[in-house]
Amino acid sequence: MRNLFVSFLLMLSVAANAVSKGGIMESPRQRLVVLTDIENEPDDAQSIVRLLLYSNEIDIRGLVATTSTHMRFQVAPQTILNSIEAYAKVRGNLMLHAEGYPDAEALKAVTCAGLPLYGMNGVGKGKDSDGSELIIRELKREDDRPLWVTAWGGTNVLAQALWKLQQTVSQKELLRLVSKLRVYTISDQDDSGSWIRKNFPSVFYIVSPGAYAHATWIGMNCNAPLADNEVVSADWLTRNIQQNHGPLGLCYPDVAYGMEGDTPSFLGLIRNGLNNMEHPDWGSWGGRYELYLPDYNFYGDMKEYTGIPIEQETRPIWTNADDSIVVLKDGKKQSTKGFHETIYRWRTDYQNDFAARMDWSIKPYAEANHNPIAKVSLLTGIAPYGKDNATPQPIKGFTVKSGSVFTLDAAGSYDPDGDAISYDWIVYPEAGTYKKMLQRYDATNMRRFRVQAPVVKKPEMLHIILRVVDKGEPRLATYKRIVIEVKP
């Protein structure tokens, strides 16, 4: 099922080389509406702080306070507004580092609430809210970009918007509007999520239903033997986020159950050269997901804990997928495989990036670190060994012959602060169709990367990711994803 979007595989993220002042790729900002049961526990407030630091990279169209199974009869938009007030105090400094940070008043204008009702009790005639009306307006807006709705709590505000559209527009128009919708929920936190998936089977929907321990998003903060656990520790958060980091740092509460469990829902929308959430099976900071009909027995029943019964899905959804990762630890190669790995494999990078942006909120440009610029060319006329007669070509999408050798070159990559940079070439088999190892001719930390295409009997897709890391403080990464079609 992962090849549902094969026709789009040559729409490569390596095509764009333009960057913003802060070093992030200039591609269209994704529209986002957040549904949050903020005040249920501290992690929603933590995620709001991070989201505001990336508000130049994501087009925030709505911040909606909602209920959830953990907070059924109240909503707390004021907590969102408090964080925006803190953002207002540092926006001027953030603008020294990157363009596009929205005015605080504009963010306040799209902050609202759903009804203080739980789940499907808040869906139906007379159950409209400021939040559900906002979603309808955004879906109807003349905008070619999809509308992402991320649910950090319950989804009944979205369910009400869809219910009303079903009552008020033609079937053809309903299908058109629904086709613009992209949903990423942090598990099911009320009973409206399954209702949406059953009644609107064409909705693009990312979710790990059932027990939280069986959810991909746990990779954001879980303690794992091969994960970078230090960067999600209370001490790291104190030093890099909370203490001596201005008004937004003061808005970031201590961890209670887990750090920022909701953040993966928007991490994949950040324009870093790796992320492309139109293709959840490609993998991103927000995890990797595949489209299939899951067996509900795997996820575990949440009824005793949340009151939400889990039922067999009636159609394929984007849900858990496994990544295998290999690390060098204590001088030995160690490996692990699982769905949490699809997020925590990037943990050092997304936490360092967060820390750097928090520095942006208080420091002048010269005293903070900024993302390196990653560039890639395809070299032709180059042998695995021996004399090079190479000609660089810009990559816009290319095919290679079965068994042939090709070379990628990161020449032109640089750091805007003048820091030294390192190169890391990552072959990502789970994101492509060819699952076996590739023959490499160079070490992965060289500027050039020579590799032999596999011998294939049918067309296969390879994903190779260039990760460029600077040696500033904290060390920051930028990526280029190269998607290669191998033909027999």
N, C-alpha and C positions, 0 to 999 in steps of 0.2 A: 504493500500500500504506500510505501514511502515514495514511490515514483509517480504519485498522483500529479505532481507538478513538473514532470520531465520536460514539458515544452518550454519551461522557463529556466532551465538549468544553465543556459548560456547567457543569462542576464547577470553578468558578473559584477561583484562588488569591487573588483580591481580596476574597473574602467575609470573611476573618478579619482583624480589626483589633487583636486583643489582642496584646501583645508581652511578652517577658520583660524582666527588668531590664536586660539588655544590648542590647535593641532588636531582637531577632530574633523572627519571628512564632511565636506559640504554635499549632502544629499538631502532630499526633501525630509523635513521634520515630520514625524508621524503624529497624527492627531490622537489625543488621549483623554478619556474620561475615567476618573478613579472613583470607585465605590469603596468606602472605608468605614468599618465599624470602630473608628477611632475612639479611644477611651475604654475599649474593652480590655486592652492590655497595652504596655508601652510600645510594642513593636510598630504599630501603625504610625505613631508620632515620630519614631525613628525613620521610617520609610519616607514620610513627608519631607523631612529635612534633606535626605539624599535627593529626592525628586526635585526639590526646589533648586538644588545646586546644578541640576541638569536641565533646567527649564529653558535654557537656550538651545538645547538639542532635541527637545520633545515639545510639541505644541499642545500645551495643557488647555483643554477645552472645557473641563469640568472637574470639580473636586466635591464629591457628594458624600455627606455623612449618612450612614445607613445603620440598620440593625444587623444582627447575626444571631446564631443560636446561642452565642455567649453573652449577648447584650440585646435582649428581645424587645424592650419597650422604651428605649431612649435613643436619641441621636445627638451627636456632639460637634456641630459645625464650628463652634467657637474655638475648639482646639486647633482646627485647621487654620482659622484666621489668626490665632496667636503666632503660629509659625510664619505666616505670611508677613505679619508685623515685624518679626525678626529679620526676615528676608529683605524687607524694605530698607532696613538699616545698613545692609551690606551690599545691596544691588550695585551701588556706584562703584564699589571696589571690585566686584565680580566683573563689571564691564571693562575694567582695566586689562583683564586677561582674555576675554572672549566677547564677541558681539552677540546680540540677540536675546539677552535676558529681559523678560517681559516686565512691564511696570507692575508694581505690587497691587495697584488699584484694579488693574485688569484681572489679576488672579482672584482678588476678592469678589469681583463681579461674577465670576463663574463658580464661586463657592456657595453651596446650598445644601439642602437636606432632603432625604426621603421621609416617608411617614414613620412614626415610631411604632411600627407594627412588625410582627415577625412573619417572615416567609410569605406563603401564599395568602395569608390573612391581609396582606397589603396589596393584593392584586385583584382587579375587577372594577366594576362600575363604581365611580365615585372615589377611586383610590389613586387618582393622579396626585403628583407632588411636584415641587420645583425640580427635583432631580429627574423624574421620569420625563417631564416636559423638556428639560435640557437635552436629554438623549434624543428625543424625537426631533428637536430643532437641528441638532448636529447631523443626524442621519439625513434630514431633508436638505441640508445646506448644499449649495452648488460647489462641490469640492471633489476633485477626482481621487483624493487620498482616502484610504479606508479609515474607519473610525474604530480605534481600539478602546474597548471597555475592560478595565482590569478590576476585579473584585477582590478586595482584601477582607471582606466580610460576606454578607449575604448578597444575593443577586435580585431581590424582589423589585428593586427600582427599575432594573433593566427589563424584568419580566412584565412589569406594568406598562412600560413604554411599548413593548412588543404586543401586548394584549390590546392596547388602545389602537395601535396601527392596524391590527387585524380587524378592528371594528370600523375603522374610518377611511381606509384606502382600499383600492382595488387589489385583487390578488396579484396582478402583474406588478403593480407599484410596490406592494409588500415584498415581493421577491427581489425587486430591484434594490430596495432599501436594506433588506436583510443581507444582500450580497456585499454590501459595504461594511458590514459589521465584523469585527474580530474580537473574540472574547478570550480572556485569560483569567481564570479564577484560581485563587489559592484554596484548593479543595472545595467541597460543597459545604457552605456554612449556613445554609437554610434549605428548605425543601423546594425552592423555586428553580434551582439550577437544573435538576432532572426534568422539571416541567418544560423549561425552555428547550432542552435538547430533544425531548419527545415531540413537542408541538411545532418546533421550527427546525426540522432535520437538516436544513441546508446551512445553518449557522456554523461558521468557523469557530470551533470551541476547543480550547486547551484546558484540561483539568486532570488531576489525579483524584478520582472519587474515592470515598472510603477513609480508612484510618490514616491519620496524618503521617505516621511513621513510614507508610508506603507511598508517600508523595515525593515527587521530584524536588519540590521547593525546599525540602529539608536540607538539601545540599548547600543552601545559603549559609547555614550556621552549624551544621552537625560536626561533632568531634569524630574524626576518622583517622586511622593510622597513617595514611598517605596524603592527608590534606594539610594545608597550611593553617593549623588551628590557632597559632599565635595571633594572627591578624583579626580574629573574631573574639579575642579575649577581652575581658573587662579592662585589663591594664592597657592594652593597645587602644581601645576606644577612649579611655580617659586621656591618654597622651596625644592622640591624633585627631580626636573629634570633639570631645566635651570640654576639656580644660584649656584655657588660654586660646580659644578659637572663636571668640566673639559671640554675638547674639544667637546665631544658629546653633553653635556648639552648646550653648546653654539650654536650647530647646530639645536637645537630644537626651532622652531619659536613659537611666540604667536598664540593662537587660533583665527581664523577669523570666520568661519561659524560653525565649530564643531570640537572637538578634535578627531583626528585619526579615521575618518570614515572608512578608508580603512583597519585598523588593524584587524578587525574580520576575514578577509580572511585568515590570517595565525595564529591567536591565537590558533585555534584548532589543529595545527600541533606541538605545543610545548608539549614535553613529560613530563606530570605532573601526570600521573596516572588516570586522568579523561578523557582526550581527546582521541578520536579515530575517525578520520574524514572519515574512510572507512564506518562508520555508522553515517551519519548526524542526524538520528533520535534518537541517543543515547544522544545527547546534549553534549556541550563542551564550553570552553571559547569563541569559535567562534559562539555560538548560536546552536539552534536545528532546523532541517528542516525535512519535510516529502515529500515523493515522490507521487505527484498527478498532475492531469491536472487542473490548477487553472482557475477560472473565471476571465477573464481580467477586468471585470467591477469593481472588488474589488480594484484593484491597482491604478486606476486613470490614466487619460491620461497625458502624459508628453509632448505632441507635442508643446503646446504653450510655455513651459519653455525651452525645450531642442531641439525641432525640431524633436524628435524621436516619431513617431506614435507607439502606443501600439496595438498589435494584439492578437487575441486569440491564445494561445499556441497550437501546433499541436501534442504534446506528453507530457507525464508526466515529470516534472522537480522537483528537490529538492528545495522546497520553504517554505514560512512561516509556522511555527507551534507554537502553544500556550503552555506556561508553566503556571501553577498556583503556586504561592509562598505565604507563610505565614510568617510574621515577627512580632516580639514583639516591639511595638512602643508606648512610653508613657504609659507603663504598660498594654497595651491592644493588643490582637492579631488582626492584620489587614491582609487582603489578597488582591491579585491582580492577574489578568490573562491576558496574551497577548504574542505576538511574540517578542516584545522588551525585555520582562522579561527573555527570554531564554539566553540573553547575560548579562544584567545588574544584574542578580542574583549572578554572579561571580565577580562583579566589584571591590569590596574591595580587593579580592585576586589578580586579575590580575594587578591592579594598585600598590599594595604593592610589588608585584613581580618585576614590572618594576622599582620601586624606589630602591629596593635592588640591582638590577643589575646595575643601574646607580652608586650606591655606589661602586660596584665592580670595576668600571672603574677608581676609584681614591684612594681607601682605601686598606690597607693590609688586609689579610685574617682575622686576629684577631679582626679587628675593624668593620667588616661588618657582616651582617646576612646572613644565608644560609638555604635552605629549610630543614624541618624535613624529616625524613625517616618514611614512613607509611608501616606497615606490618599487615597482617590479617591472622588468622587461623580460621577454622571451629571447634567448640567444639562438641564432641559427648558424650553421656552419661550424659547430663545435663538437669535438670528439670526446668520448669518455676520458681518454688520456692523450697526451701529446699536444702538438701545436694547435693553438686556437686561431681560427679565422672567423671570429664571431661578429655578427651584425646584430645590434640590439633592435628589437621591435616592440612597440607598445602592445600590451595585451588587451584585446577587446573580446576575447573568446577564441579558442583555437582547438583544433583536433590534432592528434598525433597518431602515427601508424603503430599498430600492434608490434611490440618488441623493439621499437625505436628508442634512441636516447635523446632526451631533450634537457635543456639547461635554463633555469630561471636565475635572474640577476637582480639583486636589490640595490644596484648602483643608483645614486641619486637620493637615497634615503638620508635623512639628516635630523638633527635636533635643533629646534629654534633657540634654545638656550646655550648652544655650543657644547653640550655634553657629549661625551663619547657614547657610541651606541653598539649594541650587540644584536646578532641575527639568530633567529631560531626558526627552522623550517619544520612544520608539523604536517605530517601526512595523516589525514583524518578519514580512515576507511569507513567509519560508521555513517559519515555524511554522504558518501558516494555509493556506487553499486558494486565496486570491486573490493572484496573484503580481505584479500591476502596481502602479505608484505610486498613492498616494492624493492627493487634492486637500486641501492644508492651508491654513488661513486664518491661523494664528499661527506665530510663531517657536517652535522646539522648547524654548526655555529659559524659557517663561512658565509661570505656575501653571496657567493654563487652556490647553486644547488643543482647538481646533475643527477638525473634519475632515469632509469629505464622503464618505459611503459610496459605493462604486462602483456604477455601473449594471450590474445583473447579470440574467441570464436563468434562473439556478438559484441555490439557497441557497449562500452562501459564508461562510467563517469568517475573521475578521480577528483578529490578535493585536497589541495595543498594550501596551507596557510603560512604566510610569512608573518612572524611576530618580531617586531623591532622594539627593543627595550633600551631606554637611555640609562645612564649611570648617575642621574641626578638623585635628589632626595625629596620625596620617595621615588623609587624607580618606576617609570611609567611605560606602558606598552601601547603600541598601535599595530594594526594588522592589515594585511591584504589577503583576501581569499581568491585563490585561482582554481577555477573549475575547468577540468580538461576532459574532452571526449576522446576515448581511445577507440579507433576503428580497426576491424580485422584487416 
